[in-house]
Amino acid sequence: MHEAVFSQIDFGPLNDFLVDDNITDISYSNNGRVWLKTLDKGVYQVDRPDINDPLMEKLAFQCANVMGKTFNMAHPFLDAESAELRLNFVHDSIATNGIACVIRKTPAKIRLNREKLLDEKYVSEEILNFLLSCVQGHANIIVSGETGSGKTELVKYLASHTKENEKIITIEDTLELHLDKIFPHRDIVAMKTNNIASYSEVLVTCMRQNPIWILLSEVRSAEAVTAVRNSISSGHHIISTIHSDKASLIPLRMFSLLESNLDVDQFLTTIHRYVQIGIYVKGYLSKELGRFQREIMEVCEFYVDEDNRPQVNTIFRKNLTGELVMNNPTKYLRDYLGIQGVTLPSDIFHLDERASMEAGEQNTAMETL
C-alpha cells in the first residue's frame, strides 16, 4: 500500500481506510472528528474513538522524522508525500481545536473505465466516444471542476487512450497521475516541480525531451498558466485541470490567474486558438440515483472565427434539472482533427436527423388533425 518512504510508519486504525479503494480522502479535525470522502457516498462522518489527537500527533511526528522535517509550534505546518499518499498536518498551536490532518490517496491505478463511466451515468456513450476521438486527434483538453469532483481521474482515463508510441511527460507539484507506474512499458517521464525547479524551468527541460503529450497538474498560478500557453503554442499537446464552475469559462479563469497587464482579448484569442476542448465535471449527491454522483456536465469547443474573434461552441451541457443542450462540433474542430487523421461526421450526434424526424412527426400529426 505505502511506498518505502512510509514503510516504517504505524498508521494504526487509519489502515482500515487506507486499504479501502472506495475511500479517496480522510479528514481529521475538531478533537476526534473523522470524515471520509468516498467514490459512492461522497463525504460523511464516521465514529472512530480510537482515532484521536494522541494518535494523530504520533503520526505527524513519524511523518516529520521520515521526511526530515520539523513539526512543532515554530514549524506548525507539515506536508508529507509518498507515491500513493499525501498528508497535510496543522499543529494545535494554529488549529486551536486540536491537530488537523487531511490524507489524500493517490493510487497508481485508473479508477475509471468505459463500463464504469456508462453504467454509473458519468457520461453518455456518444459524448464519451467524441472525447476519445478528440484525444486520438491530439486536441488540447482542459478539465475543470471543484475540489473532489474527479478531475485528475478523468485526466488519467483520457491519457490512457493516447497512442502507445506517443511520449508523455507529466509535470506536477504533487504526484497524483502515476502514469509511469500504470504504464511501465511506455515512454513516460514524470517530473515534479519544487523550490529549486519551477514550472518554467521544468517546462524548458521538458521541451528538450521531445514529448508528444504534456500533462500538467492543476493550473492554479500565473506560472502554470504561462506553462500551458507556452506548451500549446509550441505545438505540443496538453491535458490539464483547473478550478472553474463552467467549461465555457476556462479561458477567463486562466486569465484571472495571470499577474500581468496582458490584454484580455489577446490572451483569450490565444487560448481559444490553441485549446480545443473544455470539460466541466461535477460531483454531487444525486436524489435520482440515491448516491454520490460524478458526472460530466458540460463540454465546450473553443475556436477563433474568420474575424479573429474567440468563440465558444457548447457541444454538450446538462443542468441539474436534467435539461440537455447539444450541438455538433464546428468545422474548425473537424478540420483540426482531420489534419491529425481523425474524421468526424458533420452531424456526429445525429441532431439534424432527429430534428428532421421530429418535424416529420409534427407534420403527420397536423395532417391527421
DRENGU-397388 format. One record per residue: residue in three letters; x, y, z of N, C-alpha, C in turn. Coordinates in steps of 0.02 Angstrom, whole numbers. Each point is the difference from the previous one (the first is absolute). Example, Ala and Ser with C-alpha at 12.3 -4.5 7.8 and 13.67 -1.06 7.14 Angstrom:
BEGIN
 rest    n_x    n_y    n_z   ca_x   ca_y   ca_z    c_x    c_y    c_z
  ala    660   -284    390    -45     59      0     45     60      0
  ser    -18     53    -36     42     59      3    -39     55     37
END
This chain:
BEGIN
 rest    n_x    n_y    n_z   ca_x   ca_y   ca_z    c_x    c_y    c_z
  met     42    -61      0    -42     61      0     43     63      0
  his     47      5     46     40     61      6     68    -10    -33
  glu     25     52    -26     67     -1    -28     50    -10     57
  ala     61    -18    -17     51    -16     51     10     58     48
  val    -10     62    -23     12     57     44    -45     -2     61
  phe    -59    -32     -5    -46     -4     57     -3    -70     30
  ser     45    -44    -20     -4    -70     20      9     -9     76
  gln     35     46     32     12     -7     72    -51     38     43
  ile    -48     31    -33    -49     39     37    -59    -44     21
  asp    -21      8     62    -58    -37     26    -63     44     -8
  phe    -41    -18    -48    -62     38    -11    -57    -23     46
  gly     11    -54     35    -49    -23     49    -68    -12    -31
  pro    -54     23     34    -68    -11    -25    -15     35    -66
  leu     42     47    -20    -10     33    -65     10    -48    -58
  asn     34    -56     13     11    -50    -53    -66    -26    -27
  asp    -52     -2     42    -65    -23    -24    -24     41    -60
  phe     16     64      1    -22     44    -55     51      0    -58
  leu     63    -10     16     52      3    -51     -5    -59    -48
  val    -25    -57     23     -4    -59    -43    -66     -4    -38
  asp    -46     45     14    -66      1    -33      4     44    -62
  asp     -3    -31    -60      7     38    -62    -57     47    -12
  asn    -56     -9     35    -57     44     -9     11     68     33
  ile     46      3     48     14     61     38     56     38    -34
  thr    -12     64    -14     51     41    -34     34     50     47
  asp    -36     23     52     28     50     46    -22    -15     71
  ile     44     15     48    -14     -7     71     15     67     33
  ser    -48     27     36      9     64     34     -9     -8     75
  tyr     48     26     39     -4     -3     72      4     71     28
  ser    -47     18     45     -1     67     29    -42      1     63
  asn      0     58     33    -48     15     54      1    -53     55
  asn     61    -18     24      7    -45     57    -34    -68    -10
  gly      8    -28    -60    -24    -69     -8    -51    -12    -54
  arg    -18     51    -38    -49    -10    -54     36    -29    -61
  val    -25    -56    -26     29    -32    -59    -51      1    -57
  trp     20     29    -55    -43      5    -59     34    -36    -58
  leu    -40    -37    -39     25    -37    -57    -31     28    -64
  lys     38     -1    -53    -27     14    -66      6    -64    -41
  thr    -56    -24    -26      0    -63    -37    -27     10    -70
  leu     11    -50    -42    -23      3    -69    -75     -6     -6
  asp    -32    -36     47    -71    -14     -8    -46     43     45
  lys     25     21     58    -43     37     47     18     74      7
  gly     57     20    -28     22     69     11     33      7     68
  val    -16     54     36     32     14     65    -48    -16     56
  tyr     25    -37     50    -41    -16     58     46    -13     61
  gln    -30      6     59     38     -8     62     -6    -72     25
  val     55    -25     31     -1    -66     32     20      8     74
  asp    -26    -44     41     14      1     71     58    -48     15
  arg     59     28     11     59    -41     14     38     31     59
  pro    -21    -17     61     34     28     60     73    -21      5
  asp     20    -54    -35     70    -21      3     45     45    -43
  ile    -30     43    -40     38     49    -38     -7     67     36
  asn     52     22     33     -5     58     45     63     43     -7
  asp      2     54     40     57     47     -4     67    -33     13
  pro      7    -41     52     65    -32     13     23    -42    -60
  leu    -46    -37    -31     18    -41    -57     24     44    -58
  met    -36     54    -14     17     43    -56     65     38     13
  glu     12     19     63     63     33     17     59    -48    -10
  lys     -9    -63     21     52    -50    -10     14    -11    -74
  leu    -54     -2    -40      7     -9    -72     37     59    -31
  ala    -17     60     23     33     60    -27     75      0     15
  phe     19    -19     60     71     -2     18     37    -53    -39
  gln    -33    -58    -11     31    -52    -41     12     25    -72
  cys    -51     33    -28      7     27    -68     55     53     -4
  ala      3     42     52     52     52      1     69    -31      1
  asn      9    -53     39     65    -33      4     18    -32    -67
  val    -48    -33    -31     13    -33    -64     18     51    -54
  met    -35     57      1     11     51    -52     59     46     17
  gly     29     -8     59     56     43     19    -23     71     15
  lys    -60      7     27    -28     66     15    -14      6     74
  thr    -22     59     20    -18     15     70    -73     18      4
  phe    -33    -25     53    -71     17     11     -9     20     72
  asn     -7     65     12    -10     26     68    -29     70     -5
  met      0     37     56    -29     67      0     37     47    -47
  ala     66    -11     -7     40     42    -44     -9    -20    -73
  his    -19    -62    -13    -12    -25    -68    -68    -37      1
  pro    -55     39      0    -66    -29     12    -34    -34    -59
  phe     32      1    -59    -29    -31    -59     46    -55    -26
  leu    -29    -56    -18     40    -56    -24    -33    -32    -60
  asp     37     -8    -54    -21    -38    -59     44    -61     -5
  ala    -31    -58    -10     37    -62     -9    -30    -36    -60
  glu     43    -28    -42    -25    -29    -63     38    -63    -17
  ser    -38    -50    -22     29    -61    -28    -29     -9    -70
  ala     13    -57    -30    -25    -10    -68    -76     -1     -2
  glu    -32    -24     54    -72     -8     -3    -37     33     58
  leu     35     38     40    -32     35     56     27     71      5
  arg    -44     45     18     20     69     13    -33     22     65
  leu     41     22     48    -26     19     66     16     73     14
  asn    -47     34     32     11     69     21    -23      7     72
  phe     44     25     43    -15      9     71      2     74     19
  val    -43     20     47      2     66     29      6     -9     76
  his     52     30     29     15     -7     71    -55     32     42
  asp    -11    -27     61    -54     26     42     14     70     28
  ser     59     26    -11     12     70     18    -33     47    -51
  ile    -15    -27    -58    -35     39    -52    -73    -23     -4
  ala    -10    -66     -3    -68    -28      1    -20     -6     73
  thr    -32     50     26    -10      6     72    -50    -51     28
  asn    -37    -34    -43    -44    -53     24     30    -69    -12
  gly     66     -4     -2     34    -64     -7     35     -8    -67
  ile     50    -43      0     38    -12    -61    -47    -18    -58
  ala     16     24    -59    -40    -14    -59     42    -36    -52
  cys    -32    -46    -36     36    -39    -50    -46    -18    -57
  val     27      2    -60    -35    -26    -59     46    -49    -35
  ile    -26    -58    -16     37    -51    -37    -33    -10    -67
  arg     36     12    -54    -25    -11    -68     34    -61    -29
  lys    -41    -47    -24     27    -61    -31      6     11    -75
  thr     58    -13    -27     12      8    -72     29    -65    -28
  pro    -42    -51     -6     25    -65    -21     23     -2    -72
  ala     48    -42    -14     26     -7    -68    -44    -48    -39
  lys    -61     21    -11    -48    -39    -38    -51     48    -31
  ile    -34    -24    -50    -53     39    -32    -66    -26     25
  arg    -36     41     37    -62    -23     31    -57     -3    -51
  leu      6     38    -54    -54      3    -49     14    -47    -58
  asn    -53    -30    -26      3    -38    -62    -66     11    -38
  arg     -2    -21    -61    -59     14    -42    -65    -26     32
  glu      3    -61     24    -60    -30     29    -24     40     61
  lys     47     20     43    -18     38     60    -29     68    -19
  leu     31     33    -48    -23     66    -21    -72     -2    -25
  leu    -16    -52    -39    -67     -4    -29    -51    -26     51
  asp     19    -52     38    -46    -29     48    -19     49     55
  glu     48     42     21    -13     47     54    -23     68    -25
  lys    -16      4    -65    -27     61    -31     47     60      9
  tyr     64    -15     -2     51     53      4     -1     42    -64
  val    -14    -34    -55     -2     33    -66    -38    -45    -48
  ser    -32     30    -50    -35    -40    -50     50    -31    -48
  glu    -20    -53    -34     46    -35    -45     22     44    -58
  glu    -46     41    -26     18     41    -58     50     55     19
  ile     -7     29     60     48     51     22     66    -33     17
  leu     -1    -60     30     61    -35     16     39    -16    -64
  asn    -35    -25    -51     33    -16    -63     29     63    -32
  phe    -36     56      6     24     63    -27     65     22     35
  leu      1     -4     66     59     21     37     61    -44    -16
  leu    -12    -65     -8     56    -45    -16     25     14    -71
  ser    -45     20    -45     22     21    -67     43     62      4
  cys    -17     45     46     40     61      9     70    -17     26
  val      4    -49     45     66    -21     24     40    -31    -58
  gln    -32    -43    -38     34    -31    -57     22     52    -51
  gly    -38     55     -5     17     54    -46     43     54     29
  his     31    -14     59     48     46     31    -30     68     18
  ala    -64      1     19    -30     62     23     29     18     69
  asn     10     65     11     21     24     66    -62      5     44
  ile      3    -30     59    -59     -8     42     14     25     70
  ile    -45     40     28      4     21     69    -63    -20     37
  val      8    -35     55    -56    -25     39    -10     46     61
  ser    -61     24      9    -14     46     56    -48    -33     49
  gly     -3     28     60    -45    -25     51     23     22     69
  glu    -42    -13     50     17     17     68     47    -53     29
  thr     26     14     60     42    -48     36    -40    -64     13
  gly     30    -57    -16    -33    -64     12    -49    -21    -52
  ser     -3     36    -56    -48    -17    -52     25    -57    -45
  gly     64    -17      4     26    -55    -39     37     22    -63
  lys     26     61      1     35     26    -59     61    -43    -18
  thr     41    -16     51     61    -37    -12    -15    -70    -26
  glu    -51    -32     27    -18    -67    -23    -21      1    -73
  leu    -36     52    -21    -21      6    -70     61     11    -44
  val     47     41     22     61     12    -38     38    -65    -10
  lys      5    -41     53     35    -64     -5    -34    -46    -51
  tyr    -67      1      1    -37    -42    -47     12     23    -72
  leu     -5     65    -11     10     26    -68     72    -14    -23
  ala     48     10     45     70    -12    -18     13    -73    -16
  ser    -39    -44     29      9    -72    -13    -19    -18    -72
  his    -34     46    -35    -20    -12    -69     44     35    -51
  thr     56     28     24     50     25    -48     34    -60    -31
  lys     31     10    -57     30    -56    -36     63    -25     36
  glu     11    -66     -5     54    -33     36     69     30    -17
  asn      8     23    -62     66     24    -21      9     75     10
  glu    -47     32     35      4     73     11     29     14     69
  lys     56     35      1     34     15     63    -41     49     41
  ile     -4    -14     65    -37     42     47     49     26     53
  ile     -6     64     16     35     27     58    -52     30     47
  thr      2    -20     63    -45     29     50     40     49     42
  ile    -30     58     13     31     52     42    -48     15     57
  glu     20    -16     61    -44      8     58     39     30     58
  asp    -36     37     43     31     22     62    -13    -50     57
  thr    -54    -39     -6    -12    -57     44    -19    -59    -44
  leu     31    -57     11     -8    -57    -44    -69    -32      9
  glu    -39     -2    -55    -66    -30      2    -14    -44    -60
  leu     30     15    -57    -17    -36    -62     29    -71     -1
  his     64     -8     15     33    -65      3     -5    -40    -65
  leu     -3     35    -57     -6    -36    -63     61    -43    -15
  asp     58     21     24     61    -39    -11     -4    -68     35
  lys    -36     -3     56     -8    -64     36    -58    -40    -29
  ile    -52     34    -23    -57    -34    -30     18    -31    -67
  phe     43     35    -38     22    -25    -65     76     -3     -1
  pro     30    -47     36     73     -2      6     36    -14    -66
  his    -36    -26    -50     30    -16    -64      3     60    -48
  arg    -34     55     19     -4     57    -45     56     51     12
  asp      9     43    -50     50     54      4    -31     58     38
  ile      6     -2     66    -31     51     43     53     26     49
  val      4     66      5     45     32     48    -43     38     50
  ala      8    -16     64    -39     34     53     45     52     32
  met    -18     64     -7     39     55     29    -39     32     58
  lys     37     20     51    -30     31     59     34     67     13
  thr    -40     53      3     27     65     16     13      6     75
  asn     46     44     19     13     13     70     29     70      8
  asn     28     14     58     27     67     12     60     16    -43
  ile     32    -53    -26     60     10    -41    -19      2    -74
  ala    -44    -45    -21    -20     -4    -70    -72     24     -7
  ser    -10     59    -30    -67     28     -8    -34    -29    -62
  tyr    -64     16     -8    -38    -21    -59     38     21    -63
  ser     21     63     -2     32     26    -61     64    -38    -15
  glu     41    -13     51     63    -34    -10    -10    -73    -21
  val    -49    -33     32    -15    -69    -18    -26     -4    -71
  leu    -41     50    -19    -29      0    -67     54      6    -54
  val     50     42     12     55      8    -48     35    -67    -12
  thr     14    -35     55     31    -67     -6    -47    -49    -34
  cys    -65      6     17    -51    -43    -29      0      4    -76
  met      5     61    -27     -1      9    -72     58    -37    -34
  arg     57     -3     34     59    -32    -28     -6    -76      0
  gln    -50    -25     36    -11    -72      3    -45    -25    -58
  asn    -22     46    -42    -40    -17    -59    -64    -39     15
  pro    -42     26     45    -63    -35     13    -52     14    -53
  ile    -48    -45     -7    -60     13    -40    -53     32     46
  trp     -6    -27     60    -49     24     49     36     28     62
  ile    -26     57     24     22     27     64    -62      2     45
  leu      3    -35     56    -55     -1     47     20     43     60
  leu    -30     59      5     15     46     54    -49    -10     58
  ser     27      2     60    -45     -3     58    -42     63      2
  glu    -42      5     47    -50     53      3     28     70    -13
  val    -34     36    -43     19     69    -16    -28     45     56
  arg     44     22     45    -24     41     56     45     59     15
  ser     43     18    -47     45     57     10     16     31    -67
  ala     27     61      4     20     35    -62     53    -40    -37
  glu     45    -30     39     54    -39    -32    -28    -60    -37
  ala    -51    -33     30    -31    -58    -32    -37     21    -64
  val    -35     57      2    -34     25    -60     50     13    -55
  thr     56     31     17     53     13    -49     27    -65    -28
  ala      7    -51     43     25    -65    -23    -48    -31    -50
  val    -65      5     14    -50    -27    -47      5     37    -66
  arg      2     65      3      1     40    -62     63    -15    -41
  asn     57     -6     34     62    -14    -36      0    -70    -30
  ser    -31    -48     36     -3    -68    -25    -41     -6    -64
  ile    -60     29      2    -44     -7    -58     22     42    -59
  ser     30     58     13     21     43    -56     63    -27    -33
  ser     35    -47     33     60    -30    -30    -16    -64    -37
  gly    -65    -17     -4    -19    -58    -40     -8    -65     38
  his     12      2     66    -11    -60     40    -74     -5     18
  his    -20    -60     20    -70    -11     17     -6    -10     76
  ile    -50     31     30     -7     -1     73    -67    -27     23
  ile      1    -29     59    -61    -13     38     15     26     70
  ser    -45     42     26     13     30     66    -66     11     36
  thr      3     26     61    -60     13     40      2     71     27
  ile    -59     25     20     -5     67     28    -63      3     42
  his     -1     44     49    -61     13     39    -44     49    -37
  ser    -58    -22    -21    -49     43    -33    -67    -34      3
  asp    -54     39      8    -66    -30      6    -37     -3    -67
  lys     34     16    -54    -28     -8    -67     56    -14    -49
  ala    -12    -44    -47     51    -13    -51     11     62    -44
  ser    -54     36    -14      4     58    -44     42     56     29
  leu      9      0     67     37     53     34     73    -17     11
  ile     23    -56    -25     70    -21     12     50     53    -24
  pro     -7     28    -61     49     51    -22      0     61     46
  leu    -59     23     21     -3     58     44     30    -16     68
  arg    -12    -61     24     30    -21     64     76      1     -5
  met     27    -23    -56     72      1    -10     26     72      1
  phe    -37     45    -33     22     70     -2      0     30     70
  ser    -50    -18     42     -4     28     67     60    -21     44
  leu     33    -55    -18     58    -23     38     64     36    -20
  leu     -1     33    -57     60     35    -23     14     61     42
  glu     62     12     12     21     60     38     38     46    -47
  ser    -36     23    -51     32     43    -50    -52     47    -29
  asn     23     47    -40    -44     48    -33    -15    -21    -72
  leu      6    -65    -14    -13    -25    -66    -72     16    -21
  asp     -9     21    -62    -67     16    -25    -44    -62      2
  val    -60      8     29    -45    -58      9    -21    -29    -66
  asp    -15     42    -50    -22    -26    -65     56    -39    -34
  gln     60     26      6     58    -35    -30     10    -68     32
  phe     -5     -2     67      9    -63     36    -54    -50    -19
  leu    -63     22      2    -56    -46    -15      5    -26    -71
  thr     21     42    -45      7    -22    -70     52    -56     -4
  thr     56      8     36     52    -51      1    -27    -66     27
  ile    -35      3     57    -25    -62     31    -53    -32    -45
  his    -45     40    -28    -52    -28    -44     29    -29    -64
  arg     57     25    -20     31    -25    -61     34    -68     12
  tyr     28     -9     59     42    -59     12    -31    -53     46
  val    -49     19     41    -35    -50     42    -65    -16    -35
  gln     -8    -63    -18    -60    -19    -38    -60    -18     44
  ile     13    -34     57    -55    -28     38      5     19     74
  gly    -57     21     28     -7     11     72    -54    -46     28
  ile     12    -31     57    -47    -47     31    -13     23     71
  tyr    -63     -2     21    -18     15     69    -28    -63     33
  val     32    -22     55    -22    -58     37    -28     22     68
  lys    -55    -28     20    -30     19     64    -12    -62     43
  gly     13      6     64    -17    -51     48    -57     25     44
  tyr    -53    -39      7    -58     22     38    -40    -60     25
  leu    -42     12     51    -43    -53     26    -63     -4    -43
  ser     -7    -54    -36    -55     -8    -47    -60    -31     35
  lys    -56     38      2    -62    -28     29    -28    -54    -45
  glu     10      9    -66    -26    -49    -48     34    -68      9
  leu     66      0      8     38    -62      6      9    -23     72
  gly    -12     45     48      6    -17     70     72    -11     22
  arg     47     34    -32     71     -7     18     37     61    -25
  phe     65      3     20     42     54    -24     17    -13    -73
  gln     -7     51    -41      8     -7    -72     53     48    -26
  arg     45    -26    -40     46     42    -38    -21     -4    -73
  glu     -3     58    -32    -30      1    -67     29     57    -41
  ile     10    -13    -64     19     53    -47    -63     40    -15
  met      2     64     19    -58     43     -7      4     46    -61
  glu     61     11    -25      8     46    -56     64    -17    -39
  val     -7      3    -66     58     -7    -45     -5     57    -50
  cys     54     39     -4      1     58    -45     57     -5    -50
  glu    -12     28    -58     52      6    -52     20     74     -3
  phe     65     12      2     26     68     -7     30      8    -70
  tyr    -12     57    -31     29     13    -65      2     75    -14
  val     35     18    -52      4     69    -23    -30      4    -70
  asp    -48     44    -10    -35      2    -64     41     39    -53
  glu    -30      8    -59     34     33    -55     19     72     15
  asp    -37     31     46     14     69     19     49      5     59
  asn     32    -57     15     49     -3     55    -30     15     68
  arg    -63    -21      9    -34     10     64     -8    -67     35
  pro     16     -3     65     -7    -62     38    -74    -19      8
  gln    -15    -63    -12    -69    -24      3     -4    -65     41
  val    -59    -14     26    -13    -62     37    -60    -35    -30
  asn      8    -64    -13    -55    -41    -24    -14    -52     54
  thr    -61      2     28    -19    -48     52    -18    -66    -33
  ile     45    -48      4    -12    -66    -28    -53    -36     41
  phe      6      5     66    -47    -34     45     -5     38     65
  arg    -61      7     25    -10     28     67    -61    -31     31
  lys      7    -19     63    -57    -28     38     -9     40     64
  asn    -60     25     11    -16     34     62    -19    -52     52
  leu      2     20     64    -19    -47     53    -73    -20     -5
  thr    -40     39    -36    -70    -18    -12     -7    -54    -53
  gly     55    -15    -34     -1    -51    -52     -7     27    -70
  glu     -8     65     -8     -7     30    -66     66     -5    -38
  leu     -4    -22    -63     59    -10    -41      5     50    -56
  val     62     21    -15     15     41    -58     55    -37    -38
  met    -10     -9    -66     51    -34    -39      9     35    -67
  asn     62      4    -22     16     28    -66     56    -42    -31
  asn     -2     -6    -65     54    -34    -35     63     44      2
  pro     59    -30     -3     62     40     -3      2     40    -64
  thr     35     57      3      5     44    -59     51    -29    -49
  lys      2     32    -58     48    -21    -52     72     13     24
  tyr      9     47     46     67     15     25     29    -61     37
  leu    -40    -30     43     23    -59     36      5    -60    -47
  arg    -48     -8    -44      2    -57    -47     62      5    -44
  asp     16     60    -22     60      9    -42     64    -14     40
  tyr      2     23     63     59    -11     42     11    -75      9
  leu    -53    -37     19      7    -71     11     15    -37    -66
  gly    -29     26    -55     12    -32    -65     73      2    -19
  ile     34     56     14     72      5    -14     38    -53     40
  gln    -26    -17     59     33    -50     43    -22    -71    -18
  gly    -41     -6    -52    -21    -67    -22    -63    -26     30
  val    -37     42     36    -64    -21     30    -57     36    -34
  thr    -45    -37    -31    -56     29    -38    -64     -3     42
  leu    -31     58      8    -64      4     35    -54     18    -51
  pro    -57    -34      1    -56     20    -43    -25     69     21
  ser    -26     38    -47    -26     67     17    -59     -5     48
  asp    -39    -55     -5    -56    -10     46     14    -60     44
  ile     55      5     38     24    -57     39    -51    -23     52
  phe    -41     46     26    -49    -19     50    -69    -10    -29
  his     -5     -1    -66    -64    -12    -36    -53     51     19
  leu     21     61     13    -48     52     20    -44     21    -58
  asp     29      6    -59    -39     18    -59    -50    -55    -15
  glu     22    -62      7    -45    -57    -13    -58      0     49
  arg     15     14     64    -53      1     50    -49     57    -13
  ala     27     58    -19    -43     57    -14    -46    -14    -59
  ser     28    -34    -51    -40    -18    -58    -56    -49     18
  met     17    -48     42    -51    -49     22    -55     34     40
  glu     21     46     45    -50     35     41    -45     44    -43
  ala     30     32    -51    -41     42    -45    -49    -44    -38
  gly     23    -59    -21    -44    -46    -37    -57    -24     43
  glu     14    -13     64    -52    -23     46    -52     56     12
  gln     24     62      5    -46     57      9    -44      9    -61
  asn     30     -7    -60    -40      7    -61    -53    -54     -5
  thr     19    -61     20    -47    -56     -2    -58     12     48
  ala     18     28     59    -52     14     50    -48     54    -26
  met     27     51    -33    -41     54    -28    -46    -27    -54
  glu     27    -43    -42    -41    -28    -55    -57    -43     29
  thr     14    -35     55    -51    -42     32    -57     43     26
  leu     19     60     27    -52     45     26    -41     28    -57
END
